[in-house]
Amino acid sequence: MAHVPLTVQASSPESEITLVDEQGHFILKGTGEIHTSLLPGKIYIQIGGVAYPLDLKESSVFEEPSSNREDWEEYSGRNINEPTITLEYFISRRQCPACQVGVLVGRRDPVTLEMLTEDNCLLCGQPVEYESLGVYG
Ligand SMILES: [Zn+2]
């Protein structure tokens, strides 16, 4: 398979950008902006504490989305009663698939501290379930 060019632009030139694969394994790190080429596939782009999913198929430019206070007020708790979304893997601080603004940080059993497969978006409350906890399980 041929490599695909990818450019990642953070909203601040000081922001650290980390690319990881689907299971959370490290690929590449940079600051402010990254130009690279990767094999096609699903990756996560971690910027400013949020992991944005990207299905890399062709030459792509990814810009860090900006979120603001109004978004937070608009989305707060609104997906709490929505049907559960199943996700293949747990990735720390993944961008919420429902509201695209909140993040998923994972949940642990309060007694055993084991990672749980059920989770909720910190912002909109969207319930999700992980098929695999990957490297975190
Ligand atoms: Zn959400």
Residues whose N, C-alpha, C, O or C-beta is under 5 A from the ligand:
A	BS01	ZN	C96 A98 C99 Q100 G102 C121 L123 C124 G125 Q126
